Amino acid sequence: MTNPKKSIHGEWSSHWAFILAATGAAVGLGNVWKFPYIAGENGGGAFVLVYLLCVIIIGIPLLMAEILIGRRGRQNPAYSLRDLALESGHKPFWQWFGLGIILAGFLILTYYSVIAGWSAAYVFIAATGTFHGASATRITQIFSQLVTNPYKLLFWHTVIMLITVGVIAKGIEKGIENAVRFMFPIMILLLLMLVIYAATTGYFASGLTFLFKPDFRKLTSTGVLSALGHAFFTLSLATGSIMMYGAYLPKKASITKASIYIAIADTSIALIAGIAIFPIVFANGLQPSAGPGLIFQTLPIAFGHLPYGSFFAVLFFVMLLFAALTSAISLLEPTVAWLIETFHTTRARAAIIAGIIIWILGFLTIFSFNILSHVKPFGMTLFDNLDYLTANIMLPIGGLFIAFFAAWLISKNNVRDELQLSDRWLFKSWHFIMRYITPIAIVVIFLNFVGIIKLNSH
Ligand code: TRP
C-alpha cells in the first residue's frame, strides 16, 4: 500500500503533542553536555555564531523536509522514502538511504545511553552530599572513579536502556507522549533556576563574553565542521528521528510553524545552558576546554561551594537525565518502527531486540574510558571515533541526501501539497534554499575541512 493515511503505530494526540515530543527529542545531552564542551574546545563566540547560522540556513529547512517526508510516507524512514520515490516515478532503491539514516541514529544511541548513564550516576553521587566542600582534585577523582570503572558504567547504561525500551514498548501516546509531557517542563524549570544561580557568581559577564563575542582567530576548520555536525545533532536531524515523529503528525498541523518552534526552543535551551554553565566555570578558575567531562568535572565544584549545593546538584543532574531520556527514546523509535513494519513483530519484541543490540554495542563506548582507553584508531578513543563518524560525517551526508531527495527527487506538487505553504513566495524560498543553499553550505564546510577551500585561516 502506498502512502497510508495513518501510521499503523498511531498518531500524536494533537500537533502540540508533536511539537513537545520533537522538542523533547531535540533537547538533550546535545544542548546541556555537548554544546558547552565543544563550544569550550573551539573557543566560544565564533563557533557559536557558525552553529547559529547552520541552524537557520540548514537546520530549519531540513526539519521541514524531514517532517514532510515522514508525514506523507507515514512509515519508518526507509519505507517512507521508498513510497515517496515511487509516487514521483522513481525507483524503490532510495529506501536503502533511509536504512543508512536509521543506522546513524542506532549508532548514536549506543554511546548516548552511556553518557546518559553518567547523569543518572551523578544524581546519586550528588544526593549523598559527596560534592559538599570538595576540592577540584576530589571532584576530578570522583569523575574518574566513575568512568574508569566499567561495571559502574555498564550498570547505568543498562538502566538507561531499560527505561528507553520500556517507554518505546508502550507506544506513541501512552509511552512517548506521556513521558515527555512529564519530564520536559520540569527540565526547563530546573535550567532556569541554574541561570539565576549563575547570575550570582559575579562572573555572568565573562560567561556571556565567552559565548557571544566572536574571535575568529580561534576558529579552525574542524571547528566549523563540528558546528555543522552539532547543528544536525542537536536538532536530531538526519537519523530519521524527526521523520519518524512526523509520520505520527496529524494532517492539519502546520509543518513550517512546528519546525520553527522546535528550532527556537532547542537553540534557546542550548544557549541558556551555556549561560548557566560558563559563569560557574570562570568563577572557579576552571578550563572551558575540559572536553566531555566539562559539566561533570566543573559544575560539582561550584555546587560543592554553594549554599544548598547538593540540592541544586541533584536537580541539575535530574534535569540532564530527563533531557537525555526524551532524546534516547527518539533515537530508538525509527529502528523499532522499521523492525515492526519489516518483520510484522510486536512493538515490545522489536524494542527489546533493538535494545539488546544497542546495549551490547554500548560496551565499545564504556571500554573506551577504561580497559580500551589505549586503543586509538585515527588518534581518538573508540567513543570519540563513534561520535566523530556519526555527528561530523554521517549526519551531514544524511542531511545532504534528505535535501536532495526533498528538493530534486520528489515532484514539486507533492511537496507543496504536503507543506501547504499557502504563500507562493514562501514555498519558492524554501524550495530554493533546499535545492541550492543547504547542499552548497554542507559541501563547502566539508571542502573547507579537507583543505580544498579556505573559509578560515587554519
Ligand atoms: N538531539 C538530541 C540531543 O541534542 C540527541 C538526539 C536525539 C539525536 N535524536 C537524535 C541526535 C537524532 C542525532 C540524531 O541531545
Residues whose N, C-alpha, C, O or C-beta is under 5 A from the ligand:
A	BS01	LIG	A25 A26 V27 G28 L29 G30 N31 F232 F233 T234 L235 S236 L237 T239 S241 S327 S330 L331
